[in-house]
Amino acid sequence: MAKEVKKSVLYIYGTKEDGDTRRRSYHNLVNNVGAEKLSAFGKIIGELSGEETQDIEIVETSMVKD
């Protein structure tokens, strides 16, 4: 029986103290979570990092496994 698997990757772009941009990535996050919740999670991670968050990017993929 085929099963659909969904995976999400969260990219958080932040500014370090020296002005350089850092991209943090979080792979294989919880399945079937909406973009709003992932974005909120990204904002929390940005706050905890102490860096100014410039952008949050969410990439969702799905595949069918036999």
C-alpha positions in Angstrom: 0.0 0.0 0.0 1.4 3.4 -1.0 1.9 6.0 1.7 2.4 9.7 1.1 5.2 11.2 3.2 5.6 15.0 3.6 8.8 16.6 4.8 9.5 20.2 5.6 12.7 22.2 5.7 12.9 25.5 7.6 15.6 28.1 6.7 16.1 31.1 8.9 18.2 34.0 7.6 19.7 36.2 10.3 22.2 39.0 10.7 25.2 38.4 12.9 26.8 41.1 15.0 29.5 41.8 12.3 26.8 42.3 9.7 27.2 39.0 7.9 24.2 36.9 7.0 23.8 33.4 8.5 21.4 30.8 7.2 20.3 28.1 9.7 18.4 25.1 8.4 16.2 22.6 10.2 15.3 19.5 8.2 12.6 16.8 8.6 10.4 18.8 10.9 7.0 17.4 12.1 4.8 16.2 9.3 1.5 17.9 8.4 2.2 21.1 10.3 1.0 24.3 8.5 3.3 27.1 7.3 2.0 29.4 10.0 3.2 27.1 12.8 6.6 26.6 11.1 7.0 30.3 10.7 6.2 30.9 14.4 8.8 28.2 15.3 11.3 30.0 13.0 10.6 33.3 14.8 11.2 31.7 18.2 14.5 30.1 17.0 15.6 33.5 15.7 14.9 35.2 19.0 16.8 32.5 20.9 19.8 32.8 18.6 20.2 36.5 19.5 20.5 37.5 15.9 18.1 39.7 13.9 15.9 37.6 11.7 15.8 38.8 8.1 13.7 36.1 6.5 12.2 32.7 7.1 11.8 30.3 4.2 9.8 27.1 4.3 10.2 24.3 1.8 7.7 21.4 1.8 8.1 18.3 -0.3 5.9 15.2 -0.5 6.6 11.8 -2.0 4.8 8.5 -2.3 6.4 5.4 -0.8 5.4 1.9 -1.6 
